[in-house]
Amino acid sequence: MRTLLAILFCIIPPSTDSYIHQLDLQAIMRDNQGLQKLRIMYDSPTEHGFHLLFVSGDGTLILQAYPRRMMARNDVPTCKERISPDKVKEILGLMIERRFWALPEKQFIFFDNWPNPSEFELHEIFVSNGSEKAGRSFGIGTYGGKPESIPADFAIIERQFKNLEQAAFPGKPCHLAPAIKF
């Protein structure tokens, strides 16, 4: 359990100081150098743990799978693939169209026990321009005694990431590689 918490603290921002409210996605799309620095992390729950999908502005896709059970190694199953930078721009365009930064900012903190996936699922998308980071997190289930759900615009953006993951990694075997820090 400690290993899982350590991984999560590497993924979830330790404080809001290093994160800003939003990034200018239109400026990133217009600037080839800015696009080269872009990195998006989509964090999604799975039946056996969670996946991190990293999308870079140059079209590099990296999928890392984290099982719920503790792992004895620092390496995690990792797949790599490439897509067209135009596909990355499509994702940015969808985020702009769906007003990603207008979505509320939420934080979910778990101290001792990570919730049972049948009770609560965490879904996150974070964006980095190489020097700054911003993102949104939503949950499905009950958190702090209150029901949580994913806004429709977030769900549409999330569906795009899921489709991208399924198209790029359809049953593809992965190798072990060090966990990526966002």
Secondary structure, DSSP 8 states (H G I E B T S, - for coil): -HHHHHHHHHHS-S-GGGB-S---HHHHHH-HHHHHH-EEEEEEEETTEEEEEEEETTSEEEEEEEESS--SSSEEEEEEEE--HHHHHHHHHHHHHTTGGGS-------SS----TTTEEEEEEEEE-SS-EEEEEEEEEEETTEEE---HHHHHHHHHHHHHHHHH-SS---EEEE----
